[in-house]
Amino acid sequence: MAQTLDREVGTVFVGREREFAALRAGLDDTLAGHGRVLLLAGEPGIGKTRLASELAAEARQRGTQVLTGYCYEGEGAPPFWPWVQIVRACVTNCDHDLLRTEMGSGAADIAQVIPEVRERFPELPPPPELESEQARFRFFDSLTTFKGTAARERIRQAVAKNLRTSLTKIAKAHPTLGRHLRGAIKTGLFCSYTPEMPVRWEL
């Protein structure tokens, strides 16, 4: 995680019920599979960061991966600085093989902007020499593909984990059924139910 929006210890969040309700609705939509972009605007010191930190805390409590990137208002920040922080967090915290799969063919384009990616995957080919506008487009296209793939993979992992947990509970309550389901249900790239012999279910 690049930098974490954490609640201030020992403080109580009051007010902003209407604004936080709108943010929570956006989080609900996201967790239901509908991506959202939410913008917070206001005068300096009005509480935008605190409001965002409350949303981030709730998202983590609900099992969501939270990555943050900060803009630097002064001069001297590297290009794409917020995205650099976000991808760095992924590079640091993500499994090597999973990260390589999620980045796919765009890894070299991302590595051109974020050196930590090439440090993690030194075998990456050099990106083609392009005009700055083309290189920028390729970077954002590769970054978008990477995050979309990562989101789908985490959903798949969550479904597979919940399914395995359910199978364990079923096996404790009904060992015979549990053995059958463990042998018939696969949780790899796709979840499937493929019994060795035809089964007739009676309720």
Phi, psi and omega per residue, in radians:
M1 nan 2.181 -3.020
A2 -1.046 -1.120 2.992
Q3 -2.474 2.441 -3.015
T4 -1.788 2.340 3.026
L5 -1.460 1.693 -3.096
D6 -1.821 2.620 3.034
R7 -1.109 2.540 3.045
E8 -1.269 2.201 -3.066
V9 -1.136 2.339 3.052
G10 1.416 0.123 -3.141
T11 -1.937 2.761 -3.130
V12 -2.021 2.326 -3.135
F13 -1.548 2.070 -3.139
V14 -2.261 2.702 3.123
G15 1.342 -3.089 3.123
R16 1.039 0.524 -3.111
E17 -1.067 -0.723 -3.104
R18 -1.146 -0.785 -3.126
E19 -1.150 -0.725 -3.103
F20 -1.220 -0.566 3.084
A21 -1.097 -0.678 3.108
A22 -1.154 -0.710 3.107
L23 -1.151 -0.731 3.133
R24 -1.110 -0.646 3.090
A25 -1.106 -0.668 3.077
G26 -1.131 -0.687 3.084
L27 -1.131 -0.722 3.106
D28 -1.036 -0.763 3.128
D29 -1.093 -0.721 -3.133
T30 -1.105 -0.784 -3.133
L31 -1.187 -0.368 3.086
A32 -1.512 0.021 3.081
G33 1.726 0.186 -3.141
H34 -1.992 1.824 -3.090
G35 -1.051 2.544 -3.133
R36 -2.393 2.597 2.959
V37 -2.026 2.129 -3.109
L38 -2.061 2.292 -3.117
L39 -2.013 2.313 3.052
L40 -1.892 2.198 -3.122
A41 -2.303 2.582 3.122
G42 2.904 3.013 3.133
E43 -1.158 2.678 3.076
P44 -1.001 2.381 3.095
G45 1.480 0.051 -3.072
I46 -1.397 -0.256 3.071
G47 1.994 0.385 -3.115
K48 -1.145 -0.772 -3.118
T49 -1.139 -0.707 3.137
R50 -1.124 -0.718 3.126
L51 -1.106 -0.752 3.106
A52 -1.130 -0.641 3.141
S53 -1.157 -0.618 3.090
E54 -1.146 -0.723 3.111
L55 -1.136 -0.735 3.124
A56 -1.086 -0.712 3.138
A57 -1.115 -0.744 3.127
E58 -1.157 -0.688 3.130
A59 -1.075 -0.732 3.118
R60 -1.134 -0.714 3.121
Q61 -1.071 -0.469 -3.140
R62 -1.650 0.249 3.021
G63 1.484 0.308 -3.104
T64 -1.654 2.437 3.031
Q65 -1.310 2.218 -3.115
V66 -2.017 2.119 3.076
L67 -2.122 2.438 -3.083
T68 -2.224 2.564 3.021
G69 -2.330 2.397 -3.089
Y70 -1.951 2.464 3.037
C71 -1.543 2.487 3.116
Y72 -1.830 2.093 -3.029
E73 -1.306 -0.427 3.130
G74 -1.403 -3.098 3.122
E75 -1.526 2.812 3.047
G76 1.768 -0.128 3.133
A77 -1.253 2.518 3.108
P78 -1.120 2.780 3.053
P79 -1.049 2.562 3.081
F80 1.030 0.581 -2.982
W81 -0.951 -0.786 3.113
P82 -1.035 -0.702 -3.128
W83 -1.245 -0.579 3.085
V84 -1.027 -0.789 -3.130
Q85 -1.098 -0.716 -3.110
I86 -1.159 -0.816 -3.122
V87 -1.193 -0.643 3.081
R88 -0.988 -0.722 3.128
A89 -1.095 -0.726 3.107
C90 -1.108 -0.751 -3.125
V91 -1.089 -0.679 -3.093
T92 -1.276 -0.688 -2.955
N93 -1.762 -0.241 -3.009
C94 -1.616 2.582 3.055
D95 -1.023 2.456 -3.042
H96 -0.988 -0.958 -3.077
D97 -1.174 -0.683 3.126
L98 -1.119 -0.755 -3.138
L99 -1.099 -0.723 -3.135
R100 -1.123 -0.689 3.118
T101 -1.152 -0.740 -3.099
E102 -1.168 -0.644 3.141
M103 -1.312 -0.538 3.072
G104 0.990 -2.510 -3.066
S105 -1.245 -0.214 3.140
G106 -1.513 0.026 -3.076
A107 -1.028 -0.696 -3.120
A108 -1.133 -0.659 3.110
D109 -1.177 -0.686 3.104
I110 -1.180 -0.675 -3.121
A111 -1.138 -0.440 3.130
Q112 -1.132 -0.511 3.139
V113 -1.706 -0.566 -3.056
I114 -2.103 1.677 -3.031
P115 -1.016 -0.477 -3.131
E116 -1.042 -0.476 3.117
V117 -1.163 -0.762 3.119
R118 -1.213 -0.570 3.059
E119 -1.099 -0.628 3.121
R120 -1.312 -0.607 -3.100
F121 -2.223 1.315 -3.074
P122 -1.128 -0.275 -3.118
E123 -1.402 -0.035 -3.107
L124 -1.087 2.440 3.083
P125 -1.264 2.723 3.077
P126 -1.202 2.515 3.126
P127 -1.256 2.741 3.115
P128 -1.164 2.630 3.100
E129 -1.367 2.069 -3.064
L130 -2.298 2.845 2.984
E131 -1.122 2.719 -3.032
S132 -1.005 -0.687 -3.134
E133 -1.155 -0.709 3.108
Q134 -1.163 -0.726 3.130
A135 -1.108 -0.689 3.121
R136 -1.119 -0.738 3.121
F137 -1.093 -0.791 -3.133
R138 -1.084 -0.676 3.137
F139 -1.091 -0.871 -3.104
F140 -1.189 -0.610 3.092
D141 -1.136 -0.776 3.129
S142 -1.153 -0.674 3.138
L143 -1.151 -0.739 3.122
T144 -1.106 -0.766 3.109
T145 -1.086 -0.747 3.135
F146 -1.029 -0.870 -3.088
K147 -1.205 -0.604 3.084
G148 -1.134 -0.755 3.109
T149 -1.126 -0.727 -3.138
A150 -1.087 -0.721 3.135
A151 -1.100 -0.781 3.140
R152 -1.125 -0.668 -3.132
E153 -1.163 -0.683 3.135
R154 -1.202 -0.598 3.050
I155 -1.110 -0.783 3.127
R156 -1.052 -0.762 3.134
Q157 -1.102 -0.709 -3.138
A158 -1.127 -0.743 3.122
V159 -1.106 -0.792 -3.132
A160 -1.099 -0.713 3.133
K161 -1.117 -0.795 3.133
N162 -1.123 -0.632 3.120
L163 -1.165 -0.751 3.107
R164 -1.119 -0.671 3.091
T165 -1.091 -0.741 3.125
S166 -1.121 -0.684 3.126
L167 -1.114 -0.649 3.097
T168 -1.115 -0.738 3.135
K169 -1.174 -0.686 3.117
I170 -1.116 -0.716 -3.125
A171 -1.088 -0.604 3.115
K172 -1.232 -0.661 -3.103
A173 -1.416 -0.566 -3.087
H174 -2.547 1.509 -3.035
P175 -0.956 -0.716 -3.115
T176 -1.107 -0.838 3.104
L177 -1.108 -0.685 -3.140
G178 -1.057 -0.771 3.119
R179 -1.095 -0.716 3.134
H180 -1.096 -0.832 -3.091
L181 -1.163 -0.656 3.128
R182 -1.096 -0.583 3.126
G183 -1.435 -0.367 -3.031
A184 -1.788 -0.390 -3.080
I185 -1.721 2.221 3.109
K186 -1.922 2.449 -3.097
T187 -2.219 0.778 3.102
G188 -1.501 -2.234 3.134
L189 -1.079 -0.614 3.050
F190 -2.207 2.571 3.031
C191 -1.560 2.302 -3.092
S192 -2.560 2.711 3.063
Y193 -2.031 1.888 -3.082
T194 -2.334 1.461 3.125
P195 -1.172 2.590 3.126
E196 -1.158 -0.620 3.140
M197 -2.125 2.602 3.081
P198 -1.001 2.446 -3.101
V199 -2.121 2.366 3.067
R200 -1.911 2.011 -3.090
W201 -1.608 2.353 3.060
E202 -2.211 2.232 -3.130
L203 -1.825 nan nan
